[in-house]
Amino acid sequence: MFGEALSMQLQRLTSSVNRGLLRTSDDPGHVALLAGAQQDFMGAYRLDGWGYLWRIGGFWPNPNAVLPAVPAAMTYLYTNPPLPALVSPVKYLWHGKVTSANRPLLQAVPVANGGVSVQVSNCPPGATNYLERSLVLDNPSAWQTVFSFNSPPVQTNWTDPTAPNLPRAFYRVRSASGP
């Protein structure tokens, strides 16, 4: 999942793990992506075919481990088919299914001088798409639209002119259907 280079980098790191994913008899079963000595540091609980609950253990996880591991895991999950759902003896009162023919794909394109260029593709036809940037992830209202476009085109590129002056930035795409 992480590739050889990132796996080697992560193996050399340490991080405190508190409230990690336990390995006890009452564990409902989880997938461990980064394992600790007694608790798993990063992983997911399989929710009986309903999806995954992803967790990172620790109040102050090592950013050198988390910052490359999380995008690598999310990219893997986005670009690979999901595992088959497990059959559960638990009966639910409701069921739901969310489908999306088009999910926007956001990909970083390397640029010289510390710049950031973003390639956006696979947006829903007829939608208005908003490329948003935030300098922090702990404030939902910090996202600001930095570029917008209508679908199609098949893909579009945008270069952030302020990126070399920013300590770090996070990007996402939000699509809104027509009127």
C-alpha positions in Angstrom: 0.0 0.0 0.0 2.7 2.5 0.9 5.4 1.4 -1.6 8.9 0.5 -0.8 10.4 3.9 -0.2 7.6 5.2 2.1 7.5 1.8 4.0 11.3 2.1 4.7 10.8 5.7 5.9 8.0 4.8 8.2 9.8 1.8 9.6 12.6 4.1 10.9 10.1 6.4 12.8 8.6 6.2 16.2 5.5 7.9 17.7 3.6 7.7 20.9 0.5 5.6 20.8 -2.2 6.2 23.3 -5.8 5.1 22.5 -4.5 3.1 19.6 -6.3 0.2 18.0 -6.2 -2.5 20.6 -5.3 -6.1 20.1 -7.6 -7.7 22.7 -10.3 -10.3 22.8 -13.0 -7.6 22.5 -11.5 -6.1 19.4 -14.1 -6.3 16.6 -11.3 -6.8 14.1 -9.3 -4.2 12.4 -6.9 -3.6 9.5 -3.5 -2.3 10.8 -1.5 0.0 8.5 1.1 1.1 11.0 1.7 -1.2 14.0 3.0 -0.3 17.4 4.6 -2.6 20.0 1.3 -3.3 21.9 -1.3 -1.2 20.0 -1.7 -0.4 16.3 -1.0 3.2 15.5 -2.9 3.6 12.2 -5.7 1.4 10.9 -9.4 0.9 10.4 -12.2 -1.1 11.9 -14.3 -2.9 9.3 -17.9 -2.1 10.0 -19.6 -5.3 8.9 -19.6 -4.3 5.2 -20.7 -0.7 6.0 -17.3 0.7 5.4 -14.4 1.5 7.6 -13.8 3.7 10.6 -10.2 5.0 10.2 -8.2 5.9 13.3 -4.8 7.3 14.1 -3.8 6.5 17.7 -2.2 9.2 19.8 -2.8 12.7 21.0 0.3 14.0 19.3 1.2 11.6 16.5 4.5 12.0 14.8 3.8 14.3 11.8 6.7 12.7 9.9 4.7 9.4 10.0 1.2 10.7 9.7 1.5 13.3 6.9 2.9 10.9 4.3 1.0 7.8 5.5 -2.6 9.3 5.4 -2.5 10.6 1.8 -0.8 7.3 0.6 -3.6 5.3 2.3 -6.4 7.5 0.9 -4.9 7.4 -2.6 -4.7 3.6 -2.4 -8.3 3.3 -1.2 -9.5 5.7 -4.0 -7.6 4.0 -6.8 -8.2 0.3 -5.9 -11.4 -1.6 -5.7 -12.8 -2.1 -2.2 -12.5 -5.4 -0.4 -15.7 -7.6 -0.6 -18.1 -6.8 2.2 -18.2 -9.3 5.1 -21.5 -11.0 5.8 -22.7 -10.1 9.3 -25.2 -11.9 11.5 -26.3 -8.5 12.8 -29.6 -7.3 11.3 -30.1 -3.6 10.7 -33.3 -1.6 10.6 -32.2 0.4 7.7 -29.9 0.2 4.7 -28.6 2.8 2.5 -26.5 3.0 -0.7 -24.7 6.0 -1.9 -23.4 5.9 -5.4 -21.5 8.5 -7.4 -20.7 8.1 -11.1 -18.2 10.9 -10.9 -15.9 11.7 -8.0 -13.5 14.5 -8.6 -9.9 13.4 -8.6 -7.3 15.8 -7.3 -3.6 15.2 -8.1 -0.5 17.2 -7.3 1.8 18.0 -10.2 5.4 18.7 -9.4 6.5 22.3 -10.0 9.9 24.0 -9.5 10.6 26.5 -6.8 8.4 24.9 -4.2 5.2 25.7 -6.2 2.1 23.6 -6.2 0.2 22.8 -9.3 -3.1 20.8 -9.1 -4.7 18.7 -11.8 -8.5 18.2 -11.4 -10.3 15.6 -13.3 -13.4 13.3 -13.3 -15.8 16.0 -12.2 -19.6 15.5 -12.6 -20.9 16.7 -16.0 -22.7 20.1 -15.7 -21.3 20.8 -12.2 -19.6 23.9 -11.0 -16.4 22.8 -9.3 -14.5 24.7 -6.6 -10.9 24.1 -5.8 -10.5 25.1 -2.1 -7.4 25.7 0.0 -6.9 25.7 3.8 -3.7 26.3 5.8 -5.1 24.2 8.7 -7.2 21.1 8.9 -8.7 21.7 12.4 -11.0 24.5 11.3 -13.8 23.6 8.9 -14.5 27.3 8.1 -10.9 27.9 7.0 -11.4 26.5 3.5 -11.4 29.2 0.8 -12.2 28.9 -2.9 -9.1 29.7 -4.9 -10.3 28.5 -8.4 -13.6 27.5 -9.9 -14.6 26.0 -13.2 -17.6 24.3 -14.9 -17.6 20.7 -16.1 -16.6 19.5 -18.6 -13.5 20.0 -19.4 -12.2 16.5 -19.0 -9.4 17.9 -16.8 -8.0 21.2 -15.8 -4.8 22.4 -14.2 -4.3 25.2 -11.7 -1.0 26.5 -10.2 -1.1 28.2 -6.8 0.9 31.4 -7.2 1.2 31.8 -3.4 2.4 28.3 -2.6 6.1 29.1 -2.3 5.3 31.6 0.4 3.1 29.2 2.5 4.4 26.9 5.2 1.9 24.3 4.0 -1.5 24.1 2.4 -4.2 21.6 1.9 -6.5 21.4 -1.2 -9.8 19.8 -1.9 -12.4 19.9 -4.7 -16.1 20.5 -4.1 -18.6 20.0 -6.9 -22.1 21.6 -7.0 -24.7 20.4 -9.4 -26.6 22.9 -11.6 -29.5 25.1 -10.4 
